[in-house]
Amino acid sequence: MTSTIKTISPSTNKVICERPETSLAEAREISQRSETAFQSFRKLPFAQRRAIVQRGLAGIQDRKFELGRELAEHMGRPISACHKEIETMQKRADYLLDMAEEGFRREIKKIPVGPTLIVFAWNFPYLIIVNTLIPALLAGNSVILKPSPQTPLIGEHLIDTFNKAGLPKDVLQVIQSGDPQALKELVKLPELGLISFTGSTVGGMAIREAVSGRTIPVNLELGGNDPAYVRPDVDLKYVAAQLVDGAVFNSGQSCCAVERIYVHQDVHDAFVHELQEELKTYKLGDPLEKDTMVGPVISRAAKKSIKAQIQDALDKGAIDATPKNESFTSAPSSGNYVAPILLTKVTHDMEVMREETFGPVIPVAKVKDDEEAIRLMNDSDYGLTANVWTRDIARGEELVEQLEAGTVFVNRCDYPNPDLT
């Protein structure tokens, strides 16, 4: 009997999409067809590959409102932000197209690696895909997409659109699977030349272990518990607005979301007040309503996990400093809604400060000086992004040099800049 992947709406908890799960035998056939398609596709002139990619991207943009609505229904992000993701995908793709053109003119010859497996998460699926898909196709590689069960149709949309744009058959294929054990077998397929995985740290480590005996490239973009530090010289109102957005955009379901805020003791209380004022302006609700700013989290399990982390913090002495906001207490009961919460008096023995929360939680800790802030920011098993806020740019640059993170910012949260992907 064929297993089925079911997509459950985070807004209603009803099944809204079903797809048959790809068996291992079918995955082997897909991998073999991908290898065959690769041997032909790699021989196409670069200009022809580029033209196909441009037409495919244009087709996606033509459908941005349809696809944006589907995203909102499937993963709960407010609909206006879903359209924006697809627009931003085009900007990032344009950058990659220009970069490929420059690379093509160099004397170093770029050799395609072969069938490329892209395993991508549901939280920013189009932006995650574009980082690997466009360079892979431009280089002449065939691609196999493995979407999240929460957003299973994206691969089908891309295949349909790019094939209409002239992409040869089987250069782009999709595998549907929600079984972690099956994924461990998929990454061992002998035809694969590169694996790109975006998802949880646990999932990434499992893939790295599964392919440890092979020499192919494996790109892993995993979880985070990203910190911010607010120095006493900033515009408190402006920074509060930026950090609330950085913490609760997409319901906090971003690997680069702000998950820990450290505030200098001289401005701590005033800054907490500004955070409260900013949170009063947010609306929690149905992601298909245009004025919604925070939608549901992805699943009941995610909601349970976030609530458990919040309760752990409260049990250990954290204070719930969330302001009154009618929408935070009147969200639809049928969905996986978690209201944004502001926590003060947090400490590093609390799960919200140690683990990735992936929810709209804003923990704020008081620090006495820059040195304590840097020490606490680095006191983490994660090191994805971090940011420092100050009017003293030179001092800000000195501080971020001390941070143990892959991407650091002065006076801004993480954002989709293709130079930093």
ZAMAR-764656 format. One record per residue (C-alpha): y, z, x; residue in one letter. Coordinates in Angstrom, 3 decimals, padded with zeros to 6 digits, always signed. Layout:
BEGIN
NODE	py	pz	px	res
NODE	Y	Z	X	A
...
This chain:
BEGIN
NODE	py	pz	px	res
NODE	+000.000	+000.000	+000.000	M
NODE	+003.412	-001.011	+001.373	T
NODE	+005.814	+001.853	+002.068	S
NODE	+009.332	+001.580	+000.694	T
NODE	+012.672	+002.595	+002.211	I
NODE	+014.881	+004.121	-000.474	K
NODE	+018.632	+004.502	-000.157	T
NODE	+019.899	+007.520	-002.077	I
NODE	+023.547	+007.561	-003.120	S
NODE	+025.330	+010.572	-001.588	P
NODE	+027.650	+010.506	-004.622	S
NODE	+024.974	+010.676	-007.331	T
NODE	+021.701	+011.411	-005.490	N
NODE	+020.160	+008.430	-007.320	K
NODE	+018.170	+005.635	-005.663	V
NODE	+020.494	+002.625	-005.388	I
NODE	+018.548	+000.347	-003.074	C
NODE	+014.933	-000.188	-001.995	E
NODE	+013.446	-002.268	+000.788	R
NODE	+009.820	-002.600	+001.980	P
NODE	+009.273	-000.791	+005.269	E
NODE	+008.393	-003.035	+008.199	T
NODE	+004.864	-002.372	+009.435	S
NODE	+004.081	-002.252	+013.131	L
NODE	+002.120	-005.519	+012.795	A
NODE	+005.113	-007.183	+011.157	E
NODE	+007.394	-005.757	+013.857	A
NODE	+005.177	-007.328	+016.530	R
NODE	+005.456	-010.700	+014.782	E
NODE	+009.246	-010.332	+014.574	I
NODE	+009.409	-009.466	+018.267	S
NODE	+007.311	-012.505	+019.180	Q
NODE	+009.451	-014.819	+017.041	R
NODE	+012.527	-013.304	+018.643	S
NODE	+011.186	-014.152	+022.094	E
NODE	+010.522	-017.746	+020.991	T
NODE	+014.010	-018.058	+019.479	A
NODE	+015.550	-016.556	+022.623	F
NODE	+014.020	-019.204	+024.886	Q
NODE	+015.766	-021.893	+022.837	S
NODE	+019.031	-020.063	+022.045	F
NODE	+019.749	-019.194	+025.679	R
NODE	+019.972	-022.914	+026.472	K
NODE	+022.796	-023.573	+023.998	L
NODE	+026.147	-024.134	+025.744	P
NODE	+028.388	-021.063	+025.748	F
NODE	+031.059	-022.855	+023.688	A
NODE	+028.506	-023.544	+020.964	Q
NODE	+027.314	-019.934	+020.897	R
NODE	+030.933	-018.761	+020.735	R
NODE	+031.696	-021.073	+017.804	A
NODE	+028.654	-019.787	+015.899	I
NODE	+029.735	-016.183	+016.455	V
NODE	+033.295	-016.928	+015.316	Q
NODE	+032.066	-018.591	+012.120	R
NODE	+029.693	-015.693	+011.462	G
NODE	+032.477	-013.151	+011.882	L
NODE	+034.730	-015.141	+009.566	A
NODE	+032.000	-015.062	+006.945	G
NODE	+031.813	-011.270	+007.196	I
NODE	+035.593	-010.978	+006.766	Q
NODE	+035.441	-013.232	+003.700	D
NODE	+033.145	-010.607	+002.138	R
NODE	+034.942	-007.491	+003.377	K
NODE	+035.754	-006.129	-000.094	F
NODE	+032.208	-006.674	-001.362	E
NODE	+030.688	-005.178	+001.788	L
NODE	+033.218	-002.358	+001.848	G
NODE	+032.294	-001.332	-001.679	R
NODE	+028.619	-001.409	-000.724	E
NODE	+029.336	+000.892	+002.239	L
NODE	+031.177	+003.333	-000.016	A
NODE	+028.238	+003.386	-002.429	E
NODE	+025.595	+003.723	+000.286	H
NODE	+027.139	+006.301	+002.611	M
NODE	+029.967	+007.915	+000.653	G
NODE	+033.039	+007.115	+002.754	R
NODE	+036.217	+006.479	+000.688	P
NODE	+036.387	+002.802	-000.170	I
NODE	+039.760	+002.110	+001.464	S
NODE	+038.393	+003.263	+004.834	A
NODE	+035.279	+001.090	+004.375	C
NODE	+037.360	-002.088	+004.114	H
NODE	+039.274	-000.926	+007.180	K
NODE	+036.059	-000.636	+009.220	E
NODE	+035.203	-004.273	+008.593	I
NODE	+038.751	-005.361	+009.506	E
NODE	+038.540	-003.295	+012.698	T
NODE	+035.166	-004.877	+013.444	M
NODE	+036.949	-008.250	+013.649	Q
NODE	+039.575	-006.905	+016.054	K
NODE	+036.902	-005.461	+018.315	R
NODE	+034.901	-008.683	+018.130	A
NODE	+037.985	-010.739	+019.075	D
NODE	+038.382	-008.547	+022.139	Y
NODE	+034.740	-009.076	+023.093	L
NODE	+035.049	-012.828	+022.548	L
NODE	+038.040	-012.957	+024.884	D
NODE	+036.211	-010.821	+027.437	M
NODE	+033.195	-013.125	+027.295	A
NODE	+035.425	-016.152	+027.870	E
NODE	+036.893	-014.511	+030.967	E
NODE	+033.429	-013.536	+032.192	G
NODE	+032.184	-017.065	+031.631	F
NODE	+034.751	-018.408	+034.092	R
NODE	+033.625	-016.146	+036.924	R
NODE	+031.264	-017.403	+039.574	E
NODE	+028.720	-014.644	+039.011	I
NODE	+026.123	-016.093	+036.683	K
NODE	+025.188	-013.946	+033.717	K
NODE	+021.510	-014.232	+032.798	I
NODE	+020.476	-013.160	+029.280	P
NODE	+017.890	-010.386	+029.260	V
NODE	+015.929	-011.493	+026.204	G
NODE	+015.261	-010.029	+022.757	P
NODE	+017.661	-007.133	+022.209	T
NODE	+016.789	-004.299	+019.814	L
NODE	+019.823	-002.631	+018.200	I
NODE	+019.047	+000.655	+016.443	V
NODE	+022.192	+001.841	+014.697	F
NODE	+023.341	+004.769	+012.578	A
NODE	+024.802	+004.681	+009.075	W
NODE	+028.170	+006.362	+009.676	N
NODE	+030.057	+003.367	+011.181	F
NODE	+027.431	+000.622	+011.014	P
NODE	+029.640	-002.447	+011.462	Y
NODE	+031.607	-000.965	+014.360	L
NODE	+028.404	+000.208	+016.048	I
NODE	+026.686	-003.167	+015.678	I
NODE	+029.566	-005.252	+016.978	V
NODE	+029.551	-003.484	+020.360	N
NODE	+026.131	-004.929	+021.219	T
NODE	+025.599	-007.824	+018.801	L
NODE	+028.538	-009.968	+019.880	I
NODE	+027.968	-009.690	+023.668	P
NODE	+024.223	-010.194	+023.157	A
NODE	+024.671	-013.408	+021.174	L
NODE	+027.394	-014.730	+023.461	L
NODE	+025.114	-014.157	+026.451	A
NODE	+022.320	-016.114	+024.779	G
NODE	+020.047	-013.268	+023.710	N
NODE	+018.125	-013.035	+020.476	S
NODE	+018.672	-009.814	+018.514	V
NODE	+016.533	-007.553	+016.326	I
NODE	+018.467	-005.133	+014.109	L
NODE	+017.025	-001.793	+012.976	K
NODE	+019.487	-000.297	+010.474	P
NODE	+019.453	+003.184	+009.039	S
NODE	+017.571	+003.527	+005.725	P
NODE	+020.911	+004.675	+004.302	Q
NODE	+022.547	+001.287	+004.977	T
NODE	+019.565	-001.101	+004.953	P
NODE	+021.318	-004.234	+003.689	L
NODE	+023.688	-004.727	+006.620	I
NODE	+021.111	-006.560	+008.721	G
NODE	+020.374	-008.904	+005.836	E
NODE	+024.076	-009.630	+005.335	H
NODE	+024.561	-010.410	+009.018	L
NODE	+021.496	-012.676	+009.193	I
NODE	+022.576	-014.583	+006.083	D
NODE	+026.161	-014.997	+007.275	T
NODE	+025.404	-015.933	+010.890	F
NODE	+022.611	-018.332	+009.920	N
NODE	+025.065	-020.106	+007.610	K
NODE	+027.419	-020.244	+010.600	A
NODE	+024.799	-022.205	+012.558	G
NODE	+022.767	-019.535	+014.325	L
NODE	+019.244	-020.893	+014.910	P
NODE	+016.370	-019.405	+012.943	K
NODE	+014.937	-016.098	+014.214	D
NODE	+017.700	-015.521	+016.761	V
NODE	+018.821	-012.665	+014.484	L
NODE	+016.164	-010.657	+012.616	Q
NODE	+015.852	-007.253	+010.981	V
NODE	+013.244	-004.503	+010.959	I
NODE	+013.320	-001.871	+008.216	Q
NODE	+011.882	+001.503	+009.147	S
NODE	+012.575	+005.142	+008.447	G
NODE	+009.650	+006.526	+010.424	D
NODE	+010.614	+008.109	+013.787	P
NODE	+007.061	+007.711	+015.058	Q
NODE	+007.083	+003.994	+014.223	A
NODE	+010.370	+003.631	+016.118	L
NODE	+008.710	+005.052	+019.239	K
NODE	+006.156	+002.242	+018.983	E
NODE	+008.778	-000.430	+018.251	L
NODE	+010.662	+000.257	+021.479	V
NODE	+007.465	-000.408	+023.438	K
NODE	+007.199	-004.029	+022.228	L
NODE	+006.701	-006.067	+025.421	P
NODE	+009.111	-008.857	+024.478	E
NODE	+012.156	-006.571	+024.368	L
NODE	+014.640	-007.020	+027.196	G
NODE	+017.188	-004.376	+026.173	L
NODE	+017.417	-001.488	+023.702	I
NODE	+020.651	-000.132	+022.252	S
NODE	+020.440	+003.100	+020.254	F
NODE	+023.222	+004.921	+018.418	T
NODE	+022.237	+008.102	+016.637	G
NODE	+021.258	+011.703	+017.127	S
NODE	+020.647	+013.284	+020.501	T
NODE	+017.094	+014.160	+019.473	V
NODE	+016.397	+010.567	+018.448	G
NODE	+017.903	+009.182	+021.640	G
NODE	+015.877	+011.475	+023.845	M
NODE	+012.709	+010.466	+021.991	A
NODE	+013.434	+006.790	+022.662	I
NODE	+014.202	+007.439	+026.318	R
NODE	+010.885	+009.218	+026.665	E
NODE	+009.013	+006.447	+024.829	A
NODE	+010.322	+003.749	+027.196	V
NODE	+010.258	+005.858	+030.365	S
NODE	+007.494	+003.716	+031.826	G
NODE	+009.505	+000.496	+031.515	R
NODE	+012.361	-000.907	+033.600	T
NODE	+014.426	-002.511	+030.837	I
NODE	+018.004	-001.294	+030.180	P
NODE	+018.336	+001.365	+027.458	V
NODE	+021.817	+002.164	+026.140	N
NODE	+022.126	+005.495	+024.305	L
NODE	+025.203	+006.680	+022.376	E
NODE	+024.345	+010.124	+021.031	L
NODE	+025.850	+013.205	+019.421	G
NODE	+028.845	+015.328	+020.305	G
NODE	+030.658	+018.587	+019.686	N
NODE	+034.068	+017.346	+020.679	D
NODE	+036.879	+019.778	+021.538	P
NODE	+040.671	+019.644	+021.288	A
NODE	+043.243	+021.878	+022.968	Y
NODE	+046.730	+022.481	+021.568	V
NODE	+049.302	+023.670	+024.125	R
NODE	+052.347	+025.674	+022.952	P
NODE	+054.912	+022.894	+023.554	D
NODE	+053.757	+020.447	+020.850	V
NODE	+055.121	+019.391	+017.462	D
NODE	+052.779	+021.606	+015.456	L
NODE	+053.066	+019.714	+012.169	K
NODE	+052.328	+016.344	+013.753	Y
NODE	+049.380	+017.600	+015.808	V
NODE	+047.918	+019.452	+012.816	A
NODE	+047.922	+016.222	+010.796	A
NODE	+046.215	+014.340	+013.625	Q
NODE	+043.515	+016.958	+014.157	L
NODE	+042.718	+017.395	+010.463	V
NODE	+042.212	+013.643	+010.260	D
NODE	+040.138	+013.724	+013.438	G
NODE	+037.961	+016.473	+011.997	A
NODE	+037.394	+015.406	+008.385	V
NODE	+037.695	+011.603	+008.377	F
NODE	+034.422	+010.147	+007.095	N
NODE	+033.624	+013.704	+005.955	S
NODE	+033.375	+014.720	+009.594	G
NODE	+030.391	+012.403	+010.048	Q
NODE	+031.494	+010.840	+013.315	S
NODE	+029.941	+011.492	+016.703	C
NODE	+033.500	+011.626	+018.100	C
NODE	+034.924	+013.851	+015.353	A
NODE	+036.968	+016.860	+016.424	V
NODE	+034.570	+019.794	+015.995	E
NODE	+036.278	+022.551	+018.015	R
NODE	+040.010	+023.298	+018.270	I
NODE	+041.420	+025.682	+020.879	Y
NODE	+045.021	+026.788	+020.346	V
NODE	+047.298	+028.623	+022.775	H
NODE	+047.881	+032.169	+021.578	Q
NODE	+051.674	+031.705	+021.457	D
NODE	+051.416	+029.175	+018.609	V
NODE	+048.001	+029.963	+017.121	H
NODE	+049.144	+031.494	+013.830	D
NODE	+051.861	+028.900	+013.252	A
NODE	+049.410	+026.087	+013.983	F
NODE	+046.820	+027.478	+011.563	V
NODE	+049.552	+027.492	+008.923	H
NODE	+050.264	+023.795	+009.593	E
NODE	+046.549	+022.998	+009.327	L
NODE	+046.494	+024.732	+005.950	Q
NODE	+049.521	+022.781	+004.751	E
NODE	+047.898	+019.516	+005.812	E
NODE	+044.602	+020.339	+004.088	L
NODE	+046.482	+020.909	+000.822	K
NODE	+047.285	+017.175	+000.778	T
NODE	+043.640	+016.042	+000.987	Y
NODE	+041.582	+014.962	-001.997	K
NODE	+037.800	+015.422	-002.131	L
NODE	+036.065	+013.169	-004.634	G
NODE	+034.335	+009.952	-005.629	D
NODE	+034.461	+007.523	-002.662	P
NODE	+035.054	+004.593	-005.043	L
NODE	+038.399	+006.061	-006.163	E
NODE	+041.290	+004.707	-004.088	K
NODE	+043.076	+008.037	-003.649	D
NODE	+039.970	+009.859	-002.368	T
NODE	+040.355	+011.003	+001.241	M
NODE	+037.045	+012.870	+001.695	V
NODE	+033.793	+011.726	+000.086	G
NODE	+030.327	+013.291	+000.004	P
NODE	+028.174	+013.836	+003.057	V
NODE	+025.202	+011.561	+003.496	I
NODE	+022.342	+013.613	+002.022	S
NODE	+021.219	+016.909	+000.529	R
NODE	+019.671	+017.803	+003.880	A
NODE	+023.002	+017.195	+005.640	A
NODE	+024.819	+019.329	+003.075	K
NODE	+022.302	+022.131	+003.546	K
NODE	+022.633	+021.981	+007.338	S
NODE	+026.450	+022.060	+007.231	I
NODE	+026.455	+024.956	+004.773	K
NODE	+024.018	+026.842	+007.012	A
NODE	+026.314	+026.427	+010.017	Q
NODE	+029.288	+027.624	+007.972	I
NODE	+027.360	+030.669	+006.751	Q
NODE	+026.229	+031.439	+010.291	D
NODE	+029.874	+031.504	+011.396	A
NODE	+030.955	+033.683	+008.488	L
NODE	+028.072	+036.090	+009.096	D
NODE	+029.186	+036.444	+012.731	K
NODE	+032.806	+037.228	+011.892	G
NODE	+034.608	+033.942	+011.301	A
NODE	+037.326	+033.905	+008.639	I
NODE	+037.526	+031.246	+005.915	D
NODE	+041.214	+030.259	+006.118	A
NODE	+040.956	+027.187	+003.867	T
NODE	+043.977	+026.828	+001.562	P
NODE	+043.667	+026.460	-002.189	K
NODE	+043.044	+022.847	-003.166	N
NODE	+041.842	+022.011	-006.675	E
NODE	+039.835	+018.987	-005.547	S
NODE	+037.840	+021.155	-003.135	F
NODE	+036.388	+023.126	-006.064	T
NODE	+036.120	+020.374	-008.694	S
NODE	+034.050	+017.673	-006.956	A
NODE	+031.258	+016.037	-009.013	P
NODE	+028.232	+018.330	-009.152	S
NODE	+025.752	+015.457	-008.840	S
NODE	+026.687	+014.453	-005.292	G
NODE	+026.413	+015.888	-001.799	N
NODE	+029.991	+017.111	-001.663	Y
NODE	+031.092	+019.566	+001.028	V
NODE	+034.714	+020.638	+000.827	A
NODE	+036.687	+020.725	+004.091	P
NODE	+036.759	+024.266	+005.464	I
NODE	+039.076	+025.865	+008.021	L
NODE	+037.506	+028.646	+010.075	L
NODE	+039.418	+031.036	+012.325	T
NODE	+038.275	+033.803	+014.669	K
NODE	+035.339	+031.673	+015.767	V
NODE	+033.347	+032.481	+018.901	T
NODE	+030.919	+030.582	+021.092	H
NODE	+027.870	+032.369	+019.724	D
NODE	+028.364	+030.531	+016.403	M
NODE	+026.454	+027.325	+015.671	E
NODE	+029.631	+025.450	+014.688	V
NODE	+030.830	+025.894	+018.275	M
NODE	+027.501	+025.059	+019.934	R
NODE	+025.878	+022.306	+017.853	E
NODE	+027.004	+019.034	+016.282	E
NODE	+028.043	+019.862	+012.698	T
NODE	+028.587	+016.345	+011.303	F
NODE	+030.614	+017.694	+008.418	G
NODE	+034.233	+018.473	+007.417	P
NODE	+034.434	+021.794	+009.271	V
NODE	+037.493	+022.799	+011.331	I
NODE	+036.825	+025.793	+013.623	P
NODE	+039.919	+027.154	+015.414	V
NODE	+039.808	+029.539	+018.388	A
NODE	+042.709	+031.304	+020.122	K
NODE	+043.022	+031.028	+023.927	V
NODE	+045.395	+032.792	+026.305	K
NODE	+046.064	+029.912	+028.716	D
NODE	+045.095	+026.444	+029.937	D
NODE	+042.330	+027.764	+032.164	E
NODE	+040.544	+029.544	+029.314	E
NODE	+040.875	+026.444	+027.130	A
NODE	+039.276	+024.164	+029.739	I
NODE	+036.495	+026.654	+030.430	R
NODE	+035.590	+026.889	+026.741	L
NODE	+035.913	+023.153	+026.141	M
NODE	+033.395	+022.566	+028.935	N
NODE	+031.063	+025.284	+027.658	D
NODE	+028.886	+022.837	+025.726	S
NODE	+025.680	+020.839	+026.056	D
NODE	+027.619	+017.813	+024.797	Y
NODE	+030.242	+015.770	+026.624	G
NODE	+031.222	+012.801	+024.480	L
NODE	+035.006	+012.951	+023.911	T
NODE	+037.778	+015.550	+024.237	A
NODE	+041.558	+015.659	+023.804	N
NODE	+044.540	+017.699	+024.971	V
NODE	+047.866	+017.887	+023.116	W
NODE	+051.089	+018.548	+025.027	T
NODE	+054.619	+017.214	+025.588	R
NODE	+054.024	+017.551	+029.338	D
NODE	+052.100	+014.334	+029.987	I
NODE	+051.603	+015.072	+033.680	A
NODE	+050.070	+018.458	+032.876	R
NODE	+047.963	+016.866	+030.153	G
NODE	+046.560	+014.376	+032.645	E
NODE	+045.768	+017.205	+035.058	E
NODE	+043.876	+019.052	+032.349	L
NODE	+041.802	+016.117	+031.087	V
NODE	+040.712	+015.464	+034.672	E
NODE	+038.949	+018.837	+034.491	Q
NODE	+037.100	+018.049	+031.264	L
NODE	+033.398	+017.214	+031.358	E
NODE	+033.453	+014.407	+028.798	A
NODE	+032.842	+010.690	+028.836	G
NODE	+036.141	+009.793	+027.156	T
NODE	+039.265	+011.967	+027.286	V
NODE	+042.616	+011.607	+025.554	F
NODE	+046.090	+013.039	+025.882	V
NODE	+047.886	+013.316	+022.540	N
NODE	+045.449	+011.481	+020.346	R
NODE	+042.003	+011.767	+018.810	C
NODE	+039.241	+009.259	+019.455	D
NODE	+039.916	+005.831	+017.946	Y
NODE	+038.181	+002.423	+017.896	P
NODE	+039.610	+000.890	+021.063	N
NODE	+037.221	-001.768	+022.446	P
NODE	+038.281	-000.898	+026.013	D
NODE	+036.639	+002.507	+025.505	L
NODE	+033.350	+001.407	+023.916	T
